[in-house]
Amino acid sequence: MYSWLNINLANTFMPVDGTDLAGSVDNLYIFLLISSLIAFIILIGGMTAFIIKYKRKSANDKTAYITHNNLLEFLWSFIPFVIMMVIFYWGMVIYDDYRTIPEDAEEIHVTGRQWVWRFAYKNGYTFSTKPASDAMVNVPLGKPVKLVMTSGDVIHSFYIPGFRNKQDVIPGKY
C-alpha cells in the first residue's frame, strides 16, 4: 500500500481504510509527518551547531562581518516554496478525487438535526440515529456512494474516520 515507504504505517495509528482514497490521504499525512521531522532535526541541529561554534569566548568579542550571499538566500526560500507547492498539488489531487462522483453512485440523503442524523435512501428506506450513539451508515459494498448532506438547524460535522474526510453541513445548503 505504501510503496514509497515500503511499510504500512497506517495500521499502527490510523483507522481501517473505509475507501480506496483513504490510502492516498494516509500517504500525504505520513509524508507531512516525515518531512516535518526532517525539517525539525535540521533546524534544531543547525541552531545547536551554531550555538556551540559561535559561542563568545569573552565579553569583548566582536561579531564577525558576514557577507551577503544571494544564491544562499534564494535557495533557502525557493526549496521550501517548491516543497509547499508539491504538498499543495498533492492535496488538491486528493481533494479532487474525493469530489469527483462516478455516474453510477448510490445516492443517500443525509440530514443533521440536534443530536441525530437522518439517512434517506433512493428505495424509500429511511432511518435516524439515536441521540448520543455511534451512528451506523449502511452502504452497498464495492459501489460508490454520493452523500447529499444538509442540516435542519445548525452547522454539524459529518465525519467517517475510515474515509479520512470530514464535511461540515450547513442549514439551507447541500
C-alpha positions as CSV (number, residue, x, y, z in Angstrom):
1,M,0.0,0.0,0.0
2,Y,2.8,2.5,0.9
3,S,5.3,1.6,-1.9
4,W,7.4,4.7,-1.3
5,L,7.9,3.8,2.3
6,N,7.8,0.0,1.8
7,I,6.0,-0.3,5.1
8,N,2.4,0.1,6.2
9,L,2.4,2.8,9.0
10,A,-1.3,3.4,8.8
11,N,-2.1,0.1,10.5
12,T,-0.3,1.3,13.6
13,F,-2.1,4.7,14.2
14,M,-4.9,5.2,11.6
15,P,-8.4,3.8,11.5
16,V,-9.1,1.0,9.0
17,D,-9.5,2.2,5.4
18,G,-13.1,2.6,4.5
19,T,-12.5,3.7,0.9
20,D,-9.9,3.4,-1.8
21,L,-8.9,7.0,-1.4
22,A,-8.0,6.7,2.3
23,G,-4.6,5.3,1.4
24,S,-3.7,8.4,-0.6
25,V,-4.7,10.6,2.4
26,D,-2.5,8.4,4.6
27,N,0.4,8.7,2.2
28,L,0.1,12.5,2.3
29,Y,-0.2,12.5,6.0
30,I,2.9,10.3,6.5
31,F,4.9,12.5,4.1
32,L,3.9,15.6,6.1
33,L,5.0,13.9,9.3
34,I,8.3,12.7,8.0
35,S,9.2,15.9,6.2
36,S,8.3,17.9,9.3
37,L,10.5,15.7,11.4
38,I,13.4,16.1,9.0
39,A,12.9,19.9,8.9
40,F,12.8,20.0,12.8
41,I,16.0,18.0,13.0
42,I,17.8,20.2,10.5
43,L,16.6,23.4,12.2
44,I,17.4,22.3,15.8
45,G,20.6,20.6,14.8
46,G,21.7,23.7,12.9
47,M,20.9,26.0,15.7
48,T,22.7,23.8,18.2
49,A,25.8,23.6,16.0
50,F,25.9,27.4,15.5
51,I,25.4,28.0,19.3
52,I,28.4,25.8,20.0
53,K,30.6,27.0,17.2
54,Y,30.0,30.8,17.6
55,K,29.8,31.0,21.4
56,R,31.5,34.1,22.7
57,K,34.7,33.5,24.5
58,S,34.7,36.8,26.4
59,A,32.5,39.9,26.7
60,N,34.8,41.9,24.4
61,D,34.4,39.6,21.4
62,K,33.0,41.3,18.3
63,T,30.6,39.6,15.9
64,A,32.3,38.8,12.6
65,Y,31.2,40.6,9.5
66,I,29.1,38.2,7.3
67,T,28.9,38.9,3.6
68,H,25.7,38.8,1.6
69,N,25.0,35.6,-0.4
70,N,22.2,35.9,-3.0
71,L,22.3,32.3,-4.0
72,L,22.0,31.0,-0.5
73,E,19.1,33.3,0.3
74,F,17.4,32.3,-2.9
75,L,17.8,28.6,-2.1
76,W,16.5,28.7,1.4
77,S,13.5,30.5,0.1
78,F,12.9,28.5,-3.1
79,I,13.4,25.0,-1.8
80,P,10.6,25.3,0.9
81,F,8.4,27.0,-1.8
82,V,8.8,24.0,-4.1
83,I,8.1,21.6,-1.3
84,M,5.0,23.5,-0.3
85,M,3.8,23.6,-4.0
86,V,4.2,19.8,-4.2
87,I,2.2,19.4,-1.0
88,F,-0.5,21.8,-2.2
89,Y,-0.8,19.9,-5.6
90,W,-0.8,16.5,-3.9
91,G,-3.6,17.7,-1.6
92,M,-5.5,19.3,-4.5
93,V,-5.4,16.0,-6.4
94,I,-6.8,14.1,-3.4
95,Y,-9.5,16.7,-2.8
96,D,-10.5,16.5,-6.5
97,D,-10.6,12.7,-6.3
98,Y,-13.0,12.9,-3.3
99,R,-15.2,15.4,-5.0
100,T,-15.4,13.6,-8.4
101,I,-18.5,11.4,-8.1
102,P,-19.0,8.5,-10.5
103,E,-22.2,8.3,-12.6
104,D,-23.4,5.0,-11.0
105,A,-23.0,6.2,-7.4
106,E,-25.7,5.3,-4.9
107,E,-27.3,8.5,-3.6
108,I,-28.1,8.8,0.1
109,H,-29.6,12.0,1.5
110,V,-28.3,12.9,5.0
111,T,-29.9,15.5,7.2
112,G,-28.3,16.6,10.5
113,R,-30.6,17.8,13.4
114,Q,-29.9,18.3,17.0
115,W,-28.3,15.1,18.3
116,V,-29.4,12.9,15.3
117,W,-28.6,12.1,11.7
118,R,-31.4,11.1,9.3
119,F,-30.5,8.9,6.3
120,A,-32.9,8.6,3.3
121,Y,-32.2,6.1,0.5
122,K,-33.5,6.1,-3.0
123,N,-35.6,3.0,-2.4
124,G,-37.6,4.9,0.3
125,Y,-35.9,3.4,3.3
126,T,-35.1,6.0,6.0
127,F,-33.6,5.8,9.5
128,S,-32.3,8.1,12.1
129,T,-29.5,7.6,14.6
130,K,-30.2,7.6,18.3
131,P,-29.0,10.6,20.3
132,A,-25.6,10.2,21.9
133,S,-24.8,6.9,20.0
134,D,-22.3,5.9,17.4
135,A,-24.2,6.1,14.1
136,M,-24.0,3.2,11.6
137,V,-24.5,4.1,7.9
138,N,-25.4,1.2,5.6
139,V,-23.8,1.5,2.2
140,P,-23.5,-1.1,-0.6
141,L,-20.2,-2.9,-0.6
142,G,-17.9,-2.1,-3.6
143,K,-20.2,0.5,-5.0
144,P,-19.5,4.3,-5.0
145,V,-21.8,6.4,-2.7
146,K,-22.8,10.0,-3.0
147,L,-23.9,11.6,0.2
148,V,-26.2,14.7,-0.3
149,M,-26.0,16.4,3.1
150,T,-27.7,19.3,4.7
151,S,-28.6,20.5,8.2
152,G,-32.0,21.2,9.6
153,D,-30.9,23.6,12.4
154,V,-27.3,24.5,12.9
155,I,-23.9,23.6,11.4
156,H,-23.0,19.9,12.0
157,S,-19.8,18.0,11.2
158,F,-20.2,14.7,9.4
159,Y,-17.1,12.5,9.8
160,I,-16.4,8.9,9.0
161,P,-12.8,8.1,10.2
162,G,-12.3,5.3,7.7
163,F,-13.0,7.7,4.8
164,R,-10.5,10.3,6.2
165,N,-12.9,13.0,5.1
166,K,-14.9,15.4,7.3
167,Q,-17.7,17.6,5.9
168,D,-19.5,20.5,7.6
169,V,-23.2,20.5,6.8
170,I,-24.9,23.9,6.8
171,P,-28.6,24.7,7.0
172,G,-30.1,25.5,3.6
173,K,-27.1,24.2,1.7
174,Y,-26.4,20.9,0.0
